[in-house]
Amino acid sequence: MKLKILFTLILIVSLFYQCDVNQNSITGIDQPTGQNNIAYYWAKVALDATARDTERFAPRPTITSRYLGLIFTAVFDAWTVYNPQATPVYFSYKSKHSPSLRAKEIAISYAAYHTLKEYYYSDSLYFDEKMLALGLDPKLISTDPNSPAGIGYQAAREVINARIGDGANQYGEASVAQTPYGDYTNYMPVNPPETNNDINRWQPKYFISATGESYAPSCLTPYWQHVKPISLTAADQFRSPPPPYYGSDQLREEVAEVVALQASLTTAQKGLVEFMRDGPQSVQQAGHWLVFAQEVSKRDQHNLDEDVKMYFLNQITAMDAFIASWDTKMFYDYARPYALVHQYYQGKKINGWKGYDQGWGSLQGEQWRPYSPDQFLCPPFPSYVSGHSTVSGACAEALKLFKGDDTFEHRVSFMAGSYTEPEAEWQEIELYFPTFTEAAEMAGISRVLGGYHIQADNIEGLILGRKVAHQAYDFYKKHLGE
């Protein structure tokens, strides 16, 4: 009888403990860390939404970097209500609340949910499901500043409202381009796809669609340098110096390097090119570094506070890096190796990749192409500086500053050739990123190996990105009150 009573008491205590845990966190875990914390949860939802956006609208890395930057700004702003020293970026609410884990989870969930619905509007039902999975009501629109749901909603609305008219033309508000994300600068390339009038300037190239149609994509968001940054004082704050121009020894040597590197790609190098380029359901460069940040969270078992801060820094850095990169890109309007190789090697035999199911071999210089499928032969915008290098240099430096350590030690299994070649050519490899800095440098050199950039694009992009990171880190520390 006594034993039965003891078991009953243990059961009651256990049930009370479980109830208390559930009250402490909406996850049902007492102290959720790593992939169990709610900030990680919403970062994963944002990555899924980015991949879906790519499938619907094709790659548009500038646009999705802004989405991610603003989503995590709203999450950060909602979180600052529960931190005595922190100040929001856009949220006008000044009162501070007790730092209850559950309250923070609910507030940042509503902030993430409402910004996700605004920017990735095609996936509203998916975001509803993600809220319901947490036991939260997606239909709740609270403006009560004393409730976590109201704090999250208002933080999201103030970020969204503050960024209307920020230069992105998200709503087609520009008078000369009234379609969402329409170009209001009337950019026209100097070189049409058929004729190269100025070898130093960007030339659009023909892609071949999945249905076999030939088309030349227009320049992606040629006005992005006019988008208001988060942490930079201006898009041109760190504008890169001029690239090497046609006729210089530097350009001749760097174009020759691209041809030589691409002609002898190893299996590991092919895999690196593809991994950094991304294939179907790409999360773009900002998303790539959000994935890397999540690996850090899992490695170090971050709690919610640590992840909120890291994702905020990570993604405002990526957003501003794209703006800075586009400032340099559009200022110089510089040629890509695709056109430069054709110019330097016209009428000459060189070795290179001949295309899907054709492999490597001898070809005419004017037939040279990047190691990329017909559907996406080359990024449709000017070359200098490399966006991959700029964003990777920026995000790697930001993670290093955040952690106070450059160590990454991340490994990824990848099937080399799977985004570019027939299945018979695929080979499994392991990519190893020992430090954040080396991960950024691997991302940068992958663009040279693949034939998308010369070294000047890469090196100056890394330099630019690191400057952006230090500016973003100072901004971040200021908003933490440190």
Steps between C-alpha positions, in 0.01 A plus 500: 500500500780740595683413180187578296462838673868576431460423130188719488687790660787459254251504212332817631835675545602392150179636350544830684859517376390439139233765535759744635733420211224569251432829673868594482531435128261440212738227383422281801871496584625669815805670346486450122832544322643445154242380252238483776485873569228710338737741324657201324151376410408825325836523325431158351153614392656807335747280312218276378314809382809625316538168319133512399544858379787389276285229347218744428690808384850372402810606695481861621764522773473874557127484570510197728793649695279798582217270607727307736666815633166659586346182644784466750496872572133464603588196714783696663280805558234290674770332711644835618185558708624222728862618519575794735790645295396426139335754272294412191580611148148607400262405783382813685383318815732603783374310807683194628338172608615219724728268296276192513612234252144418401414868443808546284415190298147622432610855416768398252269238348238762418770738373642230273157383388370842397819602315519163324139543384578848370808408299440138404130556447453191281560277801250645748330166562835335563581761765158444657589133536828589667322719753240234575779247553619720787151529645472864392198656329598642157171692483577697815571865416581661831605862543523469878850623590486303823455162328777304327278451193436874483869579534586258219229634270588864559873435456429336163265778385745774588784331310273446200372858504845650551630324188225610261669726248852389601610470136416133451175587317335201666149629445558666163488837672761659269315727258701386196485127581168412655550123500643339813881511484488673163811692392441872549853597382436401136827306488600390150812288443760652269538162332203309357524117509608482134764775492776605736543876454720549807693200632538662843123512554246234586332305220181294548529140384249253360364225723304198380180426691387152606271503195785579262430869444787749482474823700729765648401600856505870577716636780374396843394799715739752337378761751589306817774748590217744577351273768544646848748293704446398861845569646694679226492879476461467122524230232826649371661529845765240410481504119776287349780647286481457119539150351781409255403614152555346158857547383651469849737219587295427811181433307676288238658287773179466701296394195769242416477375859124448470547295180779290653315434825175402333678273252638284781225496763536217748197315630531685831517834320194420290312419817609825661387700196157335506454515876572872508301566183199311637260299290126437522330657802795730558495719810739747331812642665328666798320173566820302461657694784185467708538123459862531616385707798254226591786250494675720755185501713487121498872469565500738797145428618388862489202608703228725360675825595825398332324394180286814478814713522705284262233479228437875522869581455544230237212614283531880523864442400392296196235756402742792518773300326269452202423871490871588516583237238235636264633852546838388369346275234279767348759777535755314285254286296786258446536206259487135600754232399238358263554797267863565591614146415326524162684827432845383607480155341297564187618268222725304736470144627472463878387231740179539695164358597293440186160461660260243641584144390805627307758532776834673466703535185636728230279781373520839330559791734169658404321177600631508858237501773480485882453167675126548527179358349337661196207622710732719708821552308617813677358741759304775316672809637847662490798310634708731719487439792388144561180487704594157635836632619355818648220330692718207606783727612248709693308219669814302585656804663178575688483144636864520602435827684184363661668184628836660576658208317548403136453125555221339297590131448200431277479207260245445221445191286426599142453326166741675262356540151138462611402858406681505167582163345329167414447269797768259379758771571395571858742423784450540874743731676535667840542875522688618808487856634754526786444871570246767410772687311593195294132430426472852357818460296377165369173664397695774323745276314212274394378784280837521326519122459154493347581775251264766637767741628863597473716526812458878526124450538562248775779669695344846501163345586646334810662828603176691452300241692732512800469878516121466498519241779691729734252780437209261564664367816541852641133566421402173667702575815345845521151348493600254772602794715863386512 
